[in-house]
Amino acid sequence: MQRLSPRDGRRLELLMRRLDRAAGEINPILIVLVVGLLILNAIRIVSLGLSSFPITRVNPDCLMSSTSTVGGGGAVDRPM
């Protein structure tokens, strides 16, 4: 097994300090990213759960007239 010289140990120590400093600066960015992804996941889960509920209110503009023709040229009755 090869012995490391004191100079090699110093390089390793400097490298470890650099990596530690870089990790210390990256951690807050990763935490913000994780929180954002958790919020997106929560929104998606809630929207999937709400999609199974029946629609109880309908916008009158979305209703089709029962007197419409085959060509779609019939008038739509809209309440005012």
C-alpha positions in Angstrom: 0.0 0.0 0.0 1.3 3.4 -1.0 1.9 5.9 1.8 0.5 9.4 1.3 3.0 12.2 1.8 2.0 15.2 4.1 1.6 17.2 1.0 -1.1 14.8 -0.4 -3.0 15.0 2.9 -3.1 18.8 2.7 -4.5 18.6 -0.8 -7.2 16.2 0.4 -8.0 18.5 3.3 -8.3 21.5 0.9 -10.6 19.5 -1.4 -12.8 18.4 1.6 -13.1 22.1 2.7 -14.1 23.2 -0.8 -16.7 20.4 -1.1 -18.1 21.3 2.4 -18.3 25.0 1.5 -20.1 24.2 -1.9 -22.5 21.8 -0.1 -23.3 24.5 2.4 -24.2 26.9 -0.4 -26.3 24.4 -2.4 -28.4 23.1 0.6 -30.8 26.2 0.8 -31.4 26.0 -3.0 -32.3 22.3 -2.7 -34.6 22.9 0.2 -36.5 25.6 -1.8 -36.7 23.2 -4.7 -38.1 20.3 -2.5 -40.7 22.6 -0.9 -41.8 23.8 -4.4 -42.2 20.2 -5.6 -44.1 19.2 -2.5 -46.6 22.1 -3.1 -47.0 21.0 -6.7 -47.6 17.4 -5.6 -50.2 18.5 -3.0 -52.0 20.5 -5.6 -52.1 17.6 -8.0 -53.4 15.2 -5.4 -56.1 17.6 -4.3 -57.1 18.2 -8.0 -57.3 14.4 -8.6 -59.5 14.0 -5.5 -61.8 16.8 -6.5 -62.3 15.5 -10.0 -64.5 12.7 -8.8 -67.1 15.1 -7.3 -70.2 15.9 -9.3 -70.7 19.3 -10.8 -73.4 21.1 -8.9 -73.3 24.5 -10.6 -73.2 25.1 -14.4 -72.4 28.4 -16.1 -75.5 29.4 -18.2 -73.3 30.2 -21.1 -72.3 26.6 -21.3 -75.8 25.2 -21.7 -77.0 24.1 -25.1 -80.5 24.9 -26.3 -82.8 21.9 -26.8 -84.1 23.5 -30.0 -80.8 23.6 -31.8 -80.6 22.2 -35.3 -78.4 19.5 -36.7 -76.1 22.1 -38.4 -75.7 24.0 -35.1 -77.3 27.2 -36.4 -80.1 27.2 -33.8 -80.4 30.0 -31.3 -79.3 29.5 -27.7 -81.6 30.7 -24.9 -79.6 32.6 -22.4 -81.1 33.9 -19.2 -80.5 37.6 -18.5 
